[in-house]
Amino acid sequence: MSSSTVLITGANRGIGLGLVQAYSKRPNTTVIAAIRNPTSMPEVQDVGEGSKVVVVKLDSAEIADGKKAMEELKRKSITKLDIVIANAAIGDCFGALSEVDLGSFEEHWRINVLAPLALYQACVPLMPEGSKFIWMSSGASIIDRVPDKLDAGYGITKCCMNYLARYSHFENKSIITFSLSPGWVQTDMGDRGARSVGMAKAPITVQESVEGILKVVDDATKEKYSGLHMRYNGTQSKW
Ligand SMILES: NC(=O)c1ccc[n+]([C@@H]2O[C@H](COP(=O)([O-])OP(=O)(O)OC[C@H]3O[C@@H](n4cnc5c(N)ncnc54)[C@H](OP(=O)(O)O)[C@@H]3O)[C@@H](O)[C@H]2O)c1
């Protein structure tokens, strides 16, 4: 049976951890958990036959870390990546454009946009034809929702993920690449957003989101989904 290598950033909690758990259940799959603090990775149970989880350090605030992580993988004899999910992000910068905290926006820009782009540049040389690069987006990215939302900051950074997905699809003919909104999910980030609007928690579980994401990624081809903004349930999102 052929083997597969999947790299996920922000893999120690939330959607990223759910993705690690789901991919590592598959047989012959090497799952690379790329996280800023390697000691924060929980033990992953129920790993499929011939599969393993490899932890590498990748702090999105350190733009050189993407390349350093690839060098570490090569030292561990991992020389190809079939799926990369740029999942790590922060989401604490909201409000109106006129009052957005510029220091916070700069940090969000670095973690949510520059770091995924640096990751893309570092990963592409290891990605064979037909491999998949997923830019984790959000409903907060959607320009059509302006002015019904106050997402200056976080929303702008996620809008950039859509741009990067579209651009990379046309620029790189051999890679399947798209932006993906995971739904409103019960994680630290999702539940914080839910509480801010008076809800107890976000509407969907990590498991529901992750099951959908795996199917969308599995089904994606250059003709189907690539270059688009997809949702976890397989529907196409607005830009
Ligand atoms: N949850 C939702 O409802 C929702 C909705 C739309 C989009 N999304 C997107 O889905 C993705 C995952 O979100 P989530 O809900 O799972 O978020 P989360 O629970 O807040 O987890 C965020 C992850 O990103 C990592 N991260 C943050 N800053 C980092 C840095 N400087 N370097 C490396 N890793 C860093 C965190 O690592 P540490 O533990 O080290 O902080 C953590 O693993 C994000 O891209 C988010 O924007 C989520």
The ligand as an SDF file (V2000), in Angstrom:
LIG
                    3D

 48 52  0  0  0  0  0  0  0  0999 V2000
  -12.7600   27.4900   15.5360 N   0  0  0  0  0  0  0  0  0  0  0  0
  -13.4680   28.1300   14.6130 C   0  0  0  0  0  0  0  0  0  0  0  0
  -14.6890   28.3220   14.7490 O   0  0  0  0  0  0  0  0  0  0  0  0
  -12.8120   28.6230   13.3590 C   0  0  0  0  0  0  0  0  0  0  0  0
  -13.6230   29.2420   12.3980 C   0  0  0  0  0  0  0  0  0  0  0  0
  -13.0510   29.6730   11.2140 C   0  0  0  0  0  0  0  0  0  0  0  0
  -11.7050   29.4770   10.9940 C   0  0  0  0  0  0  0  0  0  0  0  0
  -10.9220   28.8730   11.9410 N   0  0  0  0  0  0  0  0  0  0  0  0
   -9.4990   28.6770   11.6300 C   0  0  0  0  0  0  0  0  0  0  0  0
   -9.1590   27.3250   11.8680 O   0  0  0  0  0  0  0  0  0  0  0  0
   -7.7900   27.2260   12.2930 C   0  0  0  0  0  0  0  0  0  0  0  0
   -7.6940   26.4810   13.6040 C   0  0  0  0  0  0  0  0  0  0  0  0
   -8.4600   27.1880   14.5570 O   0  0  0  0  0  0  0  0  0  0  0  0
   -8.7960   26.6160   16.0080 P   0  0  0  0  0  0  0  0  0  0  0  0
  -10.1910   26.9860   16.2750 O   0  0  0  0  0  0  0  0  0  0  0  0
   -8.3610   25.2080   16.1380 O   0  0  0  0  0  0  0  0  0  0  0  0
   -7.8660   27.5810   16.9000 O   0  0  0  0  0  0  0  0  0  0  0  0
   -7.2680   27.3880   18.3580 P   0  0  0  0  0  0  0  0  0  0  0  0
   -8.0450   26.3850   19.1150 O   0  0  0  0  0  0  0  0  0  0  0  0
   -7.1220   28.7670   18.9240 O   0  0  0  0  0  0  0  0  0  0  0  0
   -5.8070   26.8000   18.0440 O   0  0  0  0  0  0  0  0  0  0  0  0
   -4.8990   27.6070   17.3460 C   0  0  0  0  0  0  0  0  0  0  0  0
   -3.6720   26.8070   16.9960 C   0  0  0  0  0  0  0  0  0  0  0  0
   -2.7610   27.6980   16.3230 O   0  0  0  0  0  0  0  0  0  0  0  0
   -1.5190   27.6350   17.0040 C   0  0  0  0  0  0  0  0  0  0  0  0
   -0.7550   28.8730   16.9630 N   0  0  0  0  0  0  0  0  0  0  0  0
   -1.1280   30.1070   17.3610 C   0  0  0  0  0  0  0  0  0  0  0  0
   -0.0930   30.9590   17.2570 N   0  0  0  0  0  0  0  0  0  0  0  0
    0.9590   30.2340   16.7810 C   0  0  0  0  0  0  0  0  0  0  0  0
    2.3030   30.5260   16.4720 C   0  0  0  0  0  0  0  0  0  0  0  0
    2.8360   31.7330   16.6470 N   0  0  0  0  0  0  0  0  0  0  0  0
    3.0820   29.5360   15.9760 N   0  0  0  0  0  0  0  0  0  0  0  0
    2.5910   28.2940   15.8120 C   0  0  0  0  0  0  0  0  0  0  0  0
    1.3380   27.9380   16.1210 N   0  0  0  0  0  0  0  0  0  0  0  0
    0.5300   28.9130   16.5930 C   0  0  0  0  0  0  0  0  0  0  0  0
   -1.8760   27.3030   18.4500 C   0  0  0  0  0  0  0  0  0  0  0  0
   -0.7180   26.8070   19.1230 O   0  0  0  0  0  0  0  0  0  0  0  0
   -0.4530   27.1400   20.7090 P   0  0  0  0  0  0  0  0  0  0  0  0
   -1.2230   26.1090   21.4830 O   0  0  0  0  0  0  0  0  0  0  0  0
    1.0230   27.0180   20.8290 O   0  0  0  0  0  0  0  0  0  0  0  0
   -0.9800   28.5280   20.9550 O   0  0  0  0  0  0  0  0  0  0  0  0
   -2.9570   26.2640   18.2330 C   0  0  0  0  0  0  0  0  0  0  0  0
   -2.3910   25.0120   17.9520 O   0  0  0  0  0  0  0  0  0  0  0  0
   -7.2860   28.6750   12.3480 C   0  0  0  0  0  0  0  0  0  0  0  0
   -6.6520   28.9740   11.1290 O   0  0  0  0  0  0  0  0  0  0  0  0
   -8.5560   29.4870   12.4950 C   0  0  0  0  0  0  0  0  0  0  0  0
   -8.4010   30.8080   12.0390 O   0  0  0  0  0  0  0  0  0  0  0  0
  -11.4470   28.4420   13.1130 C   0  0  0  0  0  0  0  0  0  0  0  0
  1  2  1  0
  2  3  2  0
  2  4  1  0
  4  5  1  0
  4 48  2  0
  5  6  2  0
  6  7  1  0
  7  8  2  0
  8  9  1  0
  8 48  1  0
  9 10  1  0
  9 46  1  0
 10 11  1  0
 11 12  1  0
 11 44  1  0
 12 13  1  0
 13 14  1  0
 14 15  2  0
 14 16  1  0
 14 17  1  0
 17 18  1  0
 18 19  2  0
 18 20  1  0
 18 21  1  0
 21 22  1  0
 22 23  1  0
 23 24  1  0
 23 42  1  0
 24 25  1  0
 25 26  1  0
 25 36  1  0
 26 27  1  0
 26 35  1  0
 27 28  2  0
 28 29  1  0
 29 30  1  0
 29 35  2  0
 30 31  1  0
 30 32  2  0
 32 33  1  0
 33 34  2  0
 34 35  1  0
 36 37  1  0
 36 42  1  0
 37 38  1  0
 38 39  2  0
 38 40  1  0
 38 41  1  0
 42 43  1  0
 44 45  1  0
 44 46  1  0
 46 47  1  0
M  CHG  2   8   1  16  -1
M  END
$$$$
